[in-house]
Amino acid sequence: MHDLDDAVLAGEPAETEAASEGPVRLKRRAYERALRKLQVQLCHLQGWVQATGARVIVVFEGRDAAGKGGTIRAITERVSPRVFRVVALPAPTDRQKSELFMQRYIAHFPAGGEIVIFDRSWYNRAGVEAVMGFCSDKERRRFLELCPQIEHYIIDGGIQLIKFWLEVGRPEQKRRFEARIDDPLRQWKLSPMDLESYRRWYAYSRARDAMLAATDTDEAPWYVVRSDDKRRARLNCIAHLLHLIPYKALSVERARLPKRCKAEAYDDTLRDRRFVPERC
């Protein structure tokens, strides 16, 4: 089903490069070649989802700087945003805080022919909210108790639910945070909340462990992706996503450009308008 060179994903020695520290990492050329093959399959998946009316939710969770955003971009950059919808909700408003906890997430669930990707999700309650004290321990425990039941109803309603946890190590997270501090193009990605999450590494580890223990079920399992090497993580995650969905590449009739109608032809060159100066 998937036209992917396993050797590239595995990281053959000829296709890797040494990082300044840590294990060898996948070279950009090998990564881009493998990514293109996977993105072709994602386009096939998109056509199948539209044709069958399938509904899919993909949840991405993990520590700050684990690589969630880059993985989501790799999935979505070659497909339609009307089929692959990304949901990244801000902090809840006062009104939303008074609603049922799942209420604002359910509003974004997929209709037929859609894949919804949650860049963080209802699992905020088990992670950042619990660690930072935005919810009580009673609310956290209640969420962990009810979450498998809620996910049962989601799946029973015909939605395929796929959950990824991106696991980054302490040295790599430190390296990424330091890179954000030094790079003006990435400084916006480093918030006071990120810095506090860095300080509370072990509190997040305990929250992660409790979450996985309570919600890693046979019906809605967690798939853990090692993400110290971002390129490998993206490829492995996309390949597994494709493996989990029983799609088929549909035959599509090749489009042909029609002839332009010349019955009302005229000189349509734009003149005397405010053109942007060509500075490059």
N, C-alpha and C positions, 0 to 999 in steps of 0.2 A: 504493500500500500504506500509506503513512504520511500521515495527515491533519495536515500541518504547513505553516504559512505561511512560505515561504522568505524573505519580506521581513523577518519578525521575526528569523529566524536571522541574516540578513545585517546587521541593525541599521540600519533606516531612520533618517534624521536625526530624525524626529519621535518616535522611540522610544528615544532615547539621552540620556544625561546626562553632563556633563563630570566627570571625577574631579579631585581636587586636583592631580594630576600625570598626565601620560601621555594616551593617546588616550581618546576618548569611550567610555563603558561603557553596557551595556544597562540600561535602567530596570527596576526591580523589577516593575512591572505588566506590561510586555511579556514579561519573563522568565517570570513565573508563568503567563501565558496560554499561552506556547509550551510550557512545561514540562508543563502539564496535558495538552495534546494528545499529547505524547510519552509521558506516563505511561499514557494510555489505550492507546496502541499497545503499551507494555510489558505491560499486562494481556492484550492479545490474544496477544502473544508467549508469555506464561505459559501460557495455555490451549493454545496449539499445542504447546509443549514437553511439557506433561503428556499431551496426546492422542497425540503421535507417539513419546514416549519418547526424544526427542532429548537429547543430552548436550553441554553447552557449558561451556568454561572461558574466563573473561575475566580477563586479567592487567592490573593497574594498577601502573605504575612511574613514578618521577619523583623529583626532589629533594624534600627536606623543604619543606613549605609550598607544594607545587605544586598542591594542591587535590584530591588523590586521595580523601580522606575525604568531602568535600562532594559530589563527583561520584558516589561510590558510594551515599551517602545519597539523592541525587536519583533514582538508578535504583531503589533498593529500598524507598522509603518507602510506596509504594502497592501493592506486590505481596507475595505470601506468602513468609515466610522459609523455608518448607519447599521452595520451588521455587528461589528466588534465595538461595543460601547464601553468606554472606560469610566468608572465611577470612583472619584476620590473626594469623599465628603469632608467638608471643613468641620470644625468643632461645632457641636449642637448649639442651637439658640436656646434661650430660656423656654420658649414654647416647646421645642423639641425635647428638652429635658423632662418635660411633664408628660410626654407621650409614652406609650409602650416602647420599650427599648428598641425592638426590631422594626418599629413602624416606619422610620425614615429610610431604612434599607429596603424594605419590601416595596416601597414606591418605585425603586429602580430595577426591580426584577425584570427579566426578559419577557418580551412577547414572542410569538412564533416567528422563527427566522432570525433570532438575535442571540449573540453571545455577549454577556455582560461580564466585564473584568473589574473586580473590586480591588483597587489599590488601597489596601487596608479595608476592614469590613466590620461586621458586628463583633469580631474578635478583639476589637479595641477594649471591650469591657474586661477581657481576660488578660490584656497586656498593659497598654499605657494607662488606662483608667485605673486599674488596680495598683500599678506600681506608683503612679503619681498621686494617688489619693483622690481621684476624681469620682470614684464610687466607693461605697462601703464594702467591707469584707463580706457582709451578708449579701449584698447585691452581686458581688463577684461569684460567690458560691451558688447563688440562685441561678445565675446565668449558666454556669458550667453544668448544673443539674438539668436545666431545661433545654440547652442548646442541641443535644442529640435528638430530642423529641421534635424540636422545631425543624431540624434538618431532615428528619424522617418525613415530615409533612411536605417539605419542599420537594423532596425526591418523589414522594408518592403522588405529588401533583404533576409529575411529568417533566420536571426540570432535572437535567444532569448537573450535579454539583461536584466541582473539582477543587481541591484545596492544596495549595503549595506553601510550604514554609521554607524560606531561604535562610540557610544557616551560615553565618559568617563568623570567623574566629576572632579572638581578641586582637592579635597583632594586625590582622588585615583591617579590622574596623578602625583601629588607631591610625593606620597608614592613610585610610580614606578620609578620615576626619582632618588629619594634618594637611592632606592635599587640598581639601576644601578651604582651610584657613589660608593657604598660600596662593590659591588660584582665584583671581577676581571674577572669573566666569562661573565659579562654583560656590562662592561665598554665600550666595543667597540660599543655598541648600543647607546651611548650618544655622540652626535656630537655637535659642536658649534651651528648648525642650530636648534637642539632640545632645547638647552638652550634658544636660542632667541625666539623660539615658546612658551616656557613656560612663558617668560616675556610678550609676546604679546597675552596672553590668550583672552582678549576681542576683539582684532583685528581679531583673528581667529573666534571668535563667530559671529562677524558681517559678515565676509566672508562666514561662514557656512550658516547663515540665508539668505543671498542674493542668494547663490547657490541653496538652497532648494526652495526658492520662485520662482526662474526662471526655474528650471529643474525637479522639482517633478511633473511629468505629469501623466495622466492616462495611457498613452502608455508606459512610462518608469519611473515608480515610484521609489522613494527612500524608502528603508526599513531600519528603524533606530533600531539598536540593542543596548540595554543598556549593557555596558561592564565593569562596576565596578567589577563584579565577572567574571573573565575570563572564568572559566569553564562553568558557565551558558551561557555566551555569545556564546561560541563555539557551545554548544549543540543547543541553540535556533536558531543560524544562520544556522547550517547544516540542522536542521529539516525543517526550512522554505525554504531553497534552494531546498530540496527534494520535498517539497509541491508544489513549483512553477513549477516544470518540470514534464510533464505528462508521466513519464517513466513507464515501466512495467518490472518486473523480468522475464527474458527469461529462458526457460528450456535449460539446458546445459547437454550434454551427459557426464556421469562420465568417466574420463580418466582412462586408465589402463596402468600400466608400462609394456612394452614389455620385453621379455627375452633378456639378453645380448648375443650378438653373440660371441661364443667361438672358432670359426674357426681359428682366428689368436691370440689366447690368449698367453700371456707371462707374466713374472714377471715384472710388470710396476712400482714397488716401486722406488721412487726417492732416489738416493744416490749421495754422493759427490757433493752436490749443496749448495748454500749459503742460508741456512735456517735462518730465523729470530730467534734470541735467545729467549727462553721461559722464560721471566722475571717474568711472572705472574703465 
